[in-house]
């Protein structure tokens, strides 16, 4: 199974006490059909499907795209004020463990540029040395090149908007 991952900083990055990371788990056999669905739902004016660029009606209709997911896991950092990268690492650490126990073998993260991607790789390598996520491979992709990353963006957006009941997701809190 594969997990497509994205993150959100509620409050537009001004709230240093929260961070949300979501993974949408999809079987390899369902990926092509899910990609086609995401591409078909993406308005022409958007390069990629993005929760915060959409109207409310679009957002709600897009939640149906998540039906292809085997599972959705949302990790939410709620703790002491910290820099975004520290909050991200806390979420990523728990998310990798959650995905490993669910049998995920490939973690696909949206690229945030070479330096930040290198930081993720370093974190994932450190986790492996501690025995977490050993069987889980990872890769970074540009969101415009991999439509399935948008599903994780939708899961993050829906969680932040308080639509967890619509997601049927597993919520894990870390601090």
N, CA, C and O of each residue as an XYZ file, in Angstrom:
700
protein
N       0.846     -1.186      0.000
C       0.000      0.000      0.000
C       0.883      1.237      0.000
O       2.045      1.213      0.405
N       0.288      2.299     -0.464
C       0.995      3.582     -0.566
C       0.263      4.638      0.250
O      -0.961      4.600      0.384
N       1.017      5.569      0.786
C       0.425      6.677      1.530
C       0.896      7.982      0.903
O       2.092      8.192      0.702
N      -0.053      8.849      0.601
C       0.225     10.165      0.050
C       0.024     11.170      1.178
O      -1.009     11.168      1.847
N       1.025     12.031      1.381
C       1.089     12.848      2.594
C       1.182     14.334      2.249
O       1.882     14.737      1.321
N       0.456     15.127      3.024
C       0.567     16.580      2.940
C       0.359     17.131      4.345
O      -0.037     16.406      5.258
N       0.632     18.430      4.504
C       0.511     19.050      5.817
C      -0.214     20.376      5.723
O      -0.421     20.927      4.642
N      -0.596     20.872      6.896
C      -1.254     22.173      6.982
C      -0.829     22.829      8.290
O      -0.658     22.169      9.314
N      -0.665     24.137      8.225
C      -0.408     24.914      9.431
C      -1.639     25.767      9.689
O      -1.793     26.834      9.095
N      -2.525     25.297     10.578
C      -3.729     26.094     10.874
C      -3.349     27.504     11.307
O      -2.332     27.710     11.970
N      -4.161     28.452     10.933
C      -3.876     29.837     11.284
C      -2.881     30.485     10.342
O      -2.312     31.529     10.662
N      -2.665     29.878      9.184
C      -1.776     30.462      8.197
C      -0.338     30.564      8.654
O       0.396     31.442      8.200
N       0.078     29.678      9.547
C       1.456     29.700     10.026
C       1.686     30.629     11.201
O       2.810     30.742     11.691
N       0.633     31.298     11.660
C       0.786     32.214     12.801
C       0.571     31.512     14.142
O       0.945     32.043     15.187
N      -0.031     30.321     14.113
C      -0.254     29.547     15.335
C       0.887     28.552     15.471
O       0.931     27.549     14.758
N       1.794     28.822     16.368
C       2.991     27.991     16.522
C       2.780     26.813     17.470
O       3.742     26.158     17.872
N       1.513     26.541     17.830
C       1.215     25.443     18.743
C       0.483     24.292     18.052
O       0.177     23.288     18.696
N       0.199     24.418     16.758
C      -0.492     23.339     16.043
C       0.174     23.062     14.696
O       0.859     23.911     14.126
N      -0.051     21.864     14.220
C       0.431     21.439     12.909
C      -0.371     20.193     12.575
O      -0.649     19.375     13.452
N      -0.742     20.047     11.317
C      -1.538     18.892     10.899
C      -0.849     18.214      9.720
O      -0.418     18.871      8.771
N      -0.754     16.897      9.797
C      -0.209     16.112      8.703
C      -1.187     14.967      8.447
O      -1.609     14.278      9.376
N      -1.540     14.773      7.181
C      -2.487     13.711      6.832
C      -1.882     12.780      5.804
O      -1.121     13.197      4.931
N      -2.235     11.510      5.924
C      -1.830     10.489      4.951
C      -3.090      9.813      4.440
O      -3.952      9.398      5.214
N      -3.178      9.712      3.131
C      -4.265      8.979      2.497
C      -3.659      7.691      1.966
O      -2.791      7.720      1.093
N      -4.113      6.566      2.489
C      -3.572      5.255      2.140
C      -4.404      4.662      1.011
O      -5.626      4.554      1.109
N      -3.715      4.279     -0.064
C      -4.381      3.748     -1.258
C      -3.632      2.505     -1.726
O      -2.404      2.453     -1.653
N      -4.360      1.518     -2.199
C      -3.710      0.340     -2.769
C      -3.112      0.723     -4.115
O      -3.609      1.626     -4.789
N      -2.054      0.038     -4.500
C      -1.396      0.313     -5.780
C      -2.371      0.147     -6.942
O      -2.303      0.891     -7.921
N      -3.271     -0.820     -6.840
C      -4.210     -1.081     -7.936
C      -5.259      0.020     -8.102
O      -5.864      0.132     -9.168
N      -5.484      0.828     -7.074
C      -6.490      1.891     -7.147
C      -5.905      3.240     -7.553
O      -6.656      4.188     -7.784
N      -4.583      3.343     -7.645
C      -3.941      4.641     -7.879
C      -4.312      5.277     -9.215
O      -4.622      6.467     -9.256
N      -4.290      4.521    -10.299
C      -4.568      5.113    -11.612
C      -5.984      5.682    -11.685
O      -6.184      6.784    -12.196
N      -6.956      4.944    -11.181
C      -8.339      5.434    -11.201
C      -8.492      6.655    -10.303
O      -9.200      7.599    -10.655
N      -7.838      6.645     -9.154
C      -7.902      7.793     -8.249
C      -7.257      9.023     -8.885
O      -7.782     10.129     -8.756
N      -6.127      8.843     -9.567
C      -5.481      9.961    -10.267
C      -6.426     10.565    -11.309
O      -6.554     11.784    -11.414
N      -7.074      9.707    -12.062
C      -8.007     10.183    -13.091
C      -9.145     10.979    -12.456
O      -9.558     12.008    -12.990
N      -9.645     10.512    -11.330
C     -10.727     11.227    -10.634
C     -10.263     12.606    -10.162
O     -10.988     13.592    -10.296
N      -9.048     12.666     -9.610
C      -8.528     13.953     -9.123
C      -8.331     14.904    -10.299
O      -8.705     16.074    -10.222
N      -7.754     14.412    -11.372
C      -7.551     15.277    -12.550
C      -8.880     15.798    -13.094
O      -8.985     16.966    -13.468
N      -9.889     14.936    -13.136
C     -11.203     15.339    -13.649
C     -11.861     16.380    -12.745
O     -12.610     17.229    -13.227
N     -11.594     16.325    -11.455
C     -12.205     17.262    -10.504
C     -11.457     18.587    -10.401
O     -11.986     19.547     -9.841
N     -10.243     18.654    -10.928
C      -9.428     19.863    -10.807
C      -9.908     20.929    -11.792
O      -9.873     20.711    -13.003
N     -10.356     22.080    -11.282
C     -10.789     23.162    -12.176
C      -9.633     23.630    -13.069
O      -8.470     23.574    -12.671
N      -9.958     24.077    -14.245
C      -8.928     24.531    -15.202
C      -8.048     25.640    -14.635
O      -6.867     25.733    -14.970
N      -8.617     26.473    -13.785
C      -7.855     27.604    -13.248
C      -6.811     27.185    -12.218
O      -5.972     27.995    -11.825
N      -6.853     25.924    -11.778
C      -5.910     25.442    -10.773
C      -4.890     24.504    -11.398
O      -5.237     23.648    -12.212
N      -3.629     24.671    -11.011
C      -2.590     23.751    -11.466
C      -2.722     22.400    -10.766
O      -2.388     21.356    -11.325
N      -3.211     22.448     -9.541
C      -3.460     21.224     -8.770
C      -4.644     21.489     -7.852
O      -4.960     22.637     -7.538
N      -5.284     20.427     -7.435
C      -6.398     20.537     -6.510
C      -5.863     21.021     -5.174
O      -4.933     20.425     -4.630
N      -6.437     22.092     -4.636
C      -5.939     22.649     -3.383
C      -7.108     23.172     -2.565
O      -7.877     24.011     -3.035
N      -7.240     22.676     -1.342
C      -8.360     22.990     -0.460
C      -8.557     24.502     -0.300
O      -9.670     25.000     -0.463
N      -7.497     25.223      0.013
C      -7.649     26.633      0.351
C      -7.880     27.549     -0.845
O      -8.174     28.731     -0.666
N      -7.753     27.026     -2.052
C      -8.025     27.830     -3.244
C      -9.441     27.613     -3.757
O      -9.817     28.175     -4.785
N     -10.228     26.810     -3.059
C     -11.540     26.404     -3.557
C     -12.680     27.088     -2.816
O     -12.522     27.587     -1.702
N     -13.818     27.092     -3.468
C     -15.053     27.561     -2.851
C     -15.607     26.455     -1.964
O     -15.265     25.285     -2.140
N     -16.457     26.817     -1.015
C     -16.995     25.838     -0.075
C     -17.672     24.668     -0.789
O     -17.457     23.513     -0.421
N     -18.482     24.952     -1.800
C     -19.166     23.881     -2.526
C     -18.200     22.920     -3.190
O     -18.428     21.710     -3.204
N     -17.113     23.459     -3.743
C     -16.091     22.597     -4.347
C     -15.442     21.725     -3.296
O     -15.249     20.526     -3.499
N     -15.108     22.333     -2.173
C     -14.447     21.575     -1.108
C     -15.291     20.375     -0.696
O     -14.786     19.257     -0.592
N     -16.572     20.613     -0.463
C     -17.449     19.532     -0.010
C     -17.596     18.452     -1.072
O     -17.635     17.265     -0.746
N     -17.678     18.850     -2.336
C     -17.809     17.840     -3.394
C     -16.513     17.037     -3.552
O     -16.558     15.861     -3.912
N     -15.377     17.652     -3.290
C     -14.099     16.968     -3.415
C     -13.904     15.896     -2.353
O     -13.130     14.960     -2.559
N     -14.590     16.015     -1.224
C     -14.440     15.006     -0.178
C     -14.802     13.618     -0.692
O     -14.308     12.613     -0.180
N     -15.668     13.563     -1.709
C     -16.042     12.284     -2.301
C     -14.834     11.589     -2.939
O     -14.822     10.366     -3.072
N     -13.826     12.363     -3.332
C     -12.616     11.774     -3.923
C     -11.889     10.863     -2.934
O     -11.154      9.960     -3.335
N     -12.095     11.104     -1.666
C     -11.396     10.321     -0.641
C     -11.972      8.918     -0.484
O     -11.447      8.118      0.290
N     -13.037      8.613     -1.205
C     -13.636      7.270     -1.102
C     -12.700      6.171     -1.597
O     -12.880      5.005     -1.246
N     -11.717      6.522     -2.397
C     -10.752      5.532     -2.894
C      -9.739      5.128     -1.826
O      -9.018      4.143     -1.990
N      -9.687      5.873     -0.754
C      -8.701      5.587      0.299
C      -9.080      4.333      1.073
O     -10.247      4.099      1.386
N      -8.066      3.536      1.371
C      -8.243      2.405      2.277
C      -8.408      2.956      3.691
O      -9.220      2.471      4.479
N      -7.615      3.981      3.985
C      -7.660      4.624      5.292
C      -7.067      6.021      5.193
O      -6.236      6.305      4.330
N      -7.510      6.877      6.092
C      -6.965      8.232      6.209
C      -6.484      8.395      7.638
O      -7.230      8.162      8.588
N      -5.227      8.800      7.780
C      -4.649      9.007      9.103
C      -4.261     10.480      9.210
O      -3.516     10.996      8.378
N      -4.771     11.145     10.237
C      -4.448     12.551     10.485
C      -3.695     12.627     11.805
O      -4.167     12.141     12.833
N      -2.515     13.244     11.763
C      -1.725     13.464     12.977
C      -1.723     14.965     13.231
O      -1.374     15.766     12.364
N      -2.123     15.318     14.446
C      -2.231     16.740     14.805
C      -1.314     17.034     15.989
O      -1.443     16.439     17.059
N      -0.393     17.957     15.776
C       0.470     18.432     16.863
C      -0.298     19.506     17.616
O      -0.777     20.475     17.027
N      -0.408     19.321     18.922
C      -0.957     20.342     19.815
C      -0.048     20.369     21.027
O      -0.102     19.476     21.873
N       0.764     21.364     21.110
C       1.702     21.391     22.221
C       2.312     22.755     22.386
O       1.755     23.773     21.975
N       3.471     22.745     23.000
C       4.182     23.993     23.243
C       4.542     24.656     21.914
O       4.742     23.990     20.898
N       4.617     25.959     21.952
C       5.003     26.700     20.747
C       6.367     26.202     20.273
O       7.301     26.049     21.061
N       6.455     25.954     18.976
C       7.698     25.455     18.395
C       7.760     25.879     16.935
O       6.744     26.212     16.325
N       8.957     25.861     16.394
C       9.111     26.183     14.975
C       8.406     25.131     14.135
O       8.215     23.997     14.574
N       8.023     25.514     12.928
C       7.255     24.629     12.048
C       7.974     23.309     11.785
O       7.332     22.259     11.768
N       9.274     23.335     11.583
C      10.001     22.098     11.272
C       9.996     21.134     12.455
O       9.936     19.919     12.262
N      10.059     21.655     13.655
C       9.989     20.784     14.838
C       8.609     20.146     14.939
O       8.496     18.948     15.202
N       7.564     20.937     14.731
C       6.202     20.391     14.770
C       6.011     19.361     13.661
O       5.362     18.334     13.865
N       6.575     19.636     12.496
C       6.474     18.690     11.379
C       7.163     17.372     11.732
O       6.614     16.298     11.484
N       8.347     17.449     12.303
C       9.078     16.228     12.660
C       8.303     15.381     13.665
O       8.276     14.155     13.556
N       7.677     16.027     14.638
C       6.866     15.286     15.618
C       5.722     14.559     14.920
O       5.448     13.396     15.219
N       5.054     15.240     13.991
C       3.957     14.616     13.248
C       4.469     13.493     12.356
O       3.881     12.412     12.314
N       5.557     13.743     11.647
C       6.098     12.753     10.721
C       6.552     11.495     11.461
O       6.346     10.380     10.982
N       7.163     11.676     12.615
C       7.605     10.529     13.404
C       6.428      9.615     13.730
O       6.505      8.403     13.528
N       5.356     10.184     14.226
C       4.195      9.366     14.591
C       3.506      8.805     13.352
O       3.044      7.664     13.354
N       3.440      9.610     12.299
C       2.771      9.163     11.078
C       3.481      7.953     10.473
O       2.824      7.007     10.039
N       4.793      7.973     10.440
C       5.548      6.842      9.889
C       5.230      5.574     10.678
O       5.013      4.515     10.088
N       5.201      5.675     12.000
C       4.869      4.512     12.825
C       3.445      4.027     12.511
O       3.223      2.830     12.325
N       2.497      4.948     12.453
C       1.100      4.596     12.162
C       0.989      3.890     10.805
O       0.249      2.918     10.661
N       1.721      4.383      9.831
C       1.642      3.797      8.492
C       2.340      2.440      8.435
O       1.869      1.522      7.764
N       3.447      2.319      9.129
C       4.152      1.032      9.148
C       3.257     -0.069      9.705
O       3.194     -1.158      9.136
N       2.565      0.201     10.812
C       1.716     -0.838     11.398
C       0.507     -1.159     10.512
O      -0.135     -2.195     10.688
N       0.200     -0.280      9.571
C      -0.902     -0.520      8.634
C      -0.422     -1.191      7.342
O      -1.219     -1.427      6.434
N       0.854     -1.494      7.257
C       1.381     -2.207      6.098
C       1.728     -1.337      4.902
O       1.861     -1.845      3.789
N       1.876     -0.040      5.111
C       2.269      0.860      4.020
C       3.747      0.635      3.706
O       4.578      0.566      4.611
N       4.064      0.524      2.423
C       5.460      0.302      2.015
C       6.059      1.486      1.263
O       7.273      1.542      1.065
N       5.216      2.438      0.841
C       5.716      3.620      0.129
C       5.039      4.869      0.668
O       3.812      4.964      0.698
N       5.849      5.815      1.087
C       5.398      7.099      1.610
C       5.727      8.153      0.553
O       6.892      8.334      0.199
N       4.717      8.842      0.054
C       4.906      9.860     -0.984
C       4.567     11.216     -0.371
O       3.417     11.492     -0.029
N       5.592     12.053     -0.242
C       5.425     13.377      0.359
C       5.520     14.449     -0.710
O       6.280     14.323     -1.670
N       4.741     15.505     -0.532
C       4.862     16.623     -1.465
C       6.178     17.338     -1.192
O       6.511     17.651     -0.049
N       6.911     17.588     -2.258
C       8.194     18.263     -2.138
C       8.007     19.687     -1.636
O       7.066     20.383     -2.019
N       8.929     20.103     -0.764
C       8.941     21.476     -0.263
C      10.259     22.154     -0.614
O      10.657     23.131      0.021
N      10.930     21.625     -1.633
C      12.230     22.168     -2.031
C      13.345     21.291     -1.507
O      13.171     20.556     -0.535
N      14.492     21.374     -2.159
C      15.611     20.469     -1.864
C      16.019     20.488     -0.390
O      16.157     19.422      0.209
N      16.211     21.645      0.203
C      16.702     21.715      1.582
C      15.714     21.083      2.558
O      16.118     20.316      3.432
N      14.442     21.392      2.423
C      13.450     20.820      3.337
C      13.230     19.333      3.070
O      13.007     18.563      4.005
N      13.289     18.923      1.802
C      13.191     17.496      1.485
C      14.361     16.740      2.117
O      14.187     15.634      2.629
N      15.554     17.344      2.077
C      16.718     16.729      2.717
C      16.495     16.582      4.220
O      16.905     15.587      4.819
N      15.848     17.570      4.824
C      15.515     17.481      6.247
C      14.584     16.315      6.535
O      14.758     15.604      7.524
N      13.590     16.119      5.663
C      12.691     14.961      5.817
C      13.470     13.658      5.698
O      13.285     12.740      6.498
N      14.351     13.582      4.686
C      15.142     12.361      4.493
C      15.997     12.067      5.728
O      16.095     10.920      6.165
N      16.600     13.093      6.274
C      17.419     12.935      7.471
C      16.567     12.411      8.633
O      16.993     11.525      9.374
N      15.379     12.959      8.781
C      14.466     12.520      9.842
C      14.068     11.061      9.640
O      14.075     10.275     10.587
N      13.721     10.704      8.409
C      13.307      9.332      8.116
C      14.463      8.351      8.325
O      14.248      7.236      8.801
N      15.679      8.754      7.976
C      16.854      7.920      8.224
C      17.073      7.719      9.730
O      17.400      6.619     10.176
N      16.890      8.791     10.505
C      17.042      8.690     11.966
C      15.996      7.750     12.551
O      16.295      6.977     13.462
N      14.784      7.810     12.039
C      13.740      6.899     12.510
C      14.107      5.450     12.214
O      13.939      4.575     13.063
N      14.608      5.201     11.003
C      15.009      3.839     10.636
C      16.101      3.306     11.563
O      16.075      2.140     11.957
N      17.056      4.165     11.907
C      18.126      3.740     12.817
C      17.561      3.348     14.184
O      18.147      2.529     14.892
N      16.424      3.935     14.548
C      15.755      3.593     15.813
C      14.772      2.439     15.638
O      14.115      2.033     16.597
N      14.666      1.905     14.409
C      13.785      0.767     14.171
C      12.374      1.119     13.752
O      11.515      0.240     13.682
N      12.114      2.392     13.470
C      10.772      2.831     13.058
C      10.775      3.078     11.557
O      11.635      3.790     11.039
N       9.811      2.487     10.861
C       9.668      2.730      9.429
C      10.704      2.045      8.564
O      10.935      2.470      7.432
N      11.328      1.006      9.062
C      12.385      0.324      8.306
C      11.878     -0.165      6.940
O      12.574      0.025      5.942
N      10.690     -0.788      6.860
C      10.241     -1.289      5.551
C       9.573     -0.225      4.672
O       9.158     -0.526      3.553
N       9.466      0.990      5.157
C       8.747      2.040      4.428
C       9.728      2.868      3.593
O      10.582      3.569      4.135
N       9.591      2.775      2.260
C      10.386      3.624      1.372
C       9.681      4.978      1.276
O       8.497      5.091      1.591
N      10.410      5.993      0.844
C       9.771      7.299      0.695
C      10.299      8.006     -0.551
O      11.391      7.722     -1.044
N       9.494      8.921     -1.030
C       9.917      9.786     -2.133
C       9.189     11.113     -2.009
O       8.100     11.204     -1.444
N       9.823     12.132     -2.554
C       9.223     13.463     -2.622
C       8.822     13.726     -4.065
O       9.575     13.412     -4.987
N       7.654     14.294     -4.263
C       7.169     14.618     -5.597
C       6.589     16.028     -5.595
O       6.148     16.534     -4.563
N       6.598     16.640     -6.747
C       5.930     17.938     -6.880
C       4.430     17.692     -6.925
O       3.971     16.767     -7.595
N       3.673     18.506     -6.222
C       2.225     18.344     -6.184
C       1.577     18.401     -7.553
O       0.578     17.722     -7.788
N       2.120     19.194     -8.457
C       1.540     19.287     -9.804
C       1.824     18.033    -10.619
O       1.147     17.777    -11.614
N       2.822     17.244    -10.205
C       3.166     16.026    -10.938
C       2.460     14.782    -10.404
O       2.331     13.795    -11.128
N       2.007     14.810     -9.163
C       1.339     13.655     -8.563
C       0.008     14.094     -7.954
O      -0.024     14.596     -6.830
N      -1.088     13.906     -8.690
C      -2.398     14.352     -8.216
C      -2.836     13.728     -6.888
O      -3.642     14.326     -6.175
N      -2.331     12.556     -6.542
C      -2.801     11.897     -5.327
C      -2.354     12.606     -4.055
O      -2.948     12.405     -2.996
N      -1.318     13.431     -4.145
C      -0.925     14.225     -2.982
C      -2.056     15.189     -2.614
O      -2.208     15.565     -1.452
N      -2.840     15.582     -3.611
C      -3.969     16.484     -3.349
C      -4.994     15.848     -2.408
O      -5.681     16.556     -1.673
N      -5.099     14.532     -2.426
C      -6.042     13.883     -1.518
C      -5.647     14.129     -0.066
O      -6.510     14.336      0.787
N      -4.354     14.107      0.218
C      -3.894     14.401      1.575
C      -4.141     15.869      1.920
O      -4.457     16.193      3.065
N      -3.998     16.751      0.938
C      -4.317     18.160      1.147
C      -5.795     18.312      1.514
O      -6.135     19.088      2.408
N      -6.664     17.582      0.834
C      -8.096     17.629      1.143
C      -8.361     17.118      2.555
O      -9.171     17.690      3.284
N      -7.681     16.049      2.940
C      -7.866     15.501      4.285
C      -7.420     16.504      5.349
O      -8.090     16.666      6.370
N      -6.298     17.173      5.115
C      -5.830     18.207      6.050
C      -6.844     19.345      6.142
O      -7.237     19.762      7.232
N      -7.253     19.832      4.985
C      -8.198     20.947      4.957
C      -9.506     20.612      5.637
O     -10.047     21.425      6.387
N     -10.017     19.423      5.383
C     -11.275     19.010      5.999
C     -11.123     18.891      7.513
O     -12.024     19.274      8.259
N      -9.992     18.366      7.966
C      -9.767     18.257      9.410
C      -9.723     19.644     10.051
O     -10.381     19.887     11.062
N      -8.953     20.540      9.465
C      -8.827     21.887     10.022
C     -10.187     22.598     10.015
O     -10.469     23.406     10.900
N     -11.026     22.298      9.015
C     -12.358     22.908      8.920
C     -13.381     22.233      9.835
O     -14.541     22.643      9.872
N     -12.963     21.204     10.571
C     -13.873     20.539     11.500
C     -14.788     19.509     10.854
O     -15.849     19.193     11.392
N     -14.381     18.987      9.703
C     -15.214     18.028      8.976
C     -14.740     16.583      9.164
O     -14.848     15.770      8.246
N     -14.223     16.270     10.335
C     -13.692     14.927     10.589
C     -14.738     13.833     10.383
O     -14.404     12.735      9.938
N     -15.987     14.120     10.700
C     -17.034     13.107     10.513
C     -17.193     12.732      9.046
O     -17.562     11.603      8.724
N     -16.915     13.675      8.163
C     -17.013     13.412      6.730
C     -15.835     12.570      6.233
O     -15.932     11.912      5.197
N     -14.738     12.591      6.966
C     -13.513     11.920      6.528
C     -13.473     10.441      6.881
O     -12.877      9.651      6.149
N     -14.085     10.059      7.970
C     -13.946      8.703      8.484
C     -12.460      8.382      8.633
O     -11.963      7.389      8.103
N     -11.775      9.241      9.362
C     -10.322      9.129      9.498
C      -9.931      8.730     10.911
O     -10.738      8.785     11.839
N      -8.688      8.330     11.053
C      -8.092      8.092     12.365
C      -7.333      9.356     12.737
O      -6.466      9.812     11.992
N      -7.664      9.918     13.891
C      -6.992     11.118     14.366
C      -6.057     10.754     15.512
O      -6.465     10.130     16.491
N      -4.798     11.155     15.374
C      -3.787     10.915     16.404
C      -3.251     12.279     16.825
O      -2.876     13.095     15.983
N      -3.217     12.515     18.114
C      -2.696     13.787     18.636
C      -1.304     13.559     19.232
O      -1.068     12.590     19.953
N      -0.405     14.465     18.914
C       0.942     14.433     19.491
C       1.226     15.803     20.076
O       0.584     16.786     19.708
N       2.177     15.870     20.978
C       2.502     17.151     21.587
C       3.964     17.285     21.861
O       4.404     18.313     22.376
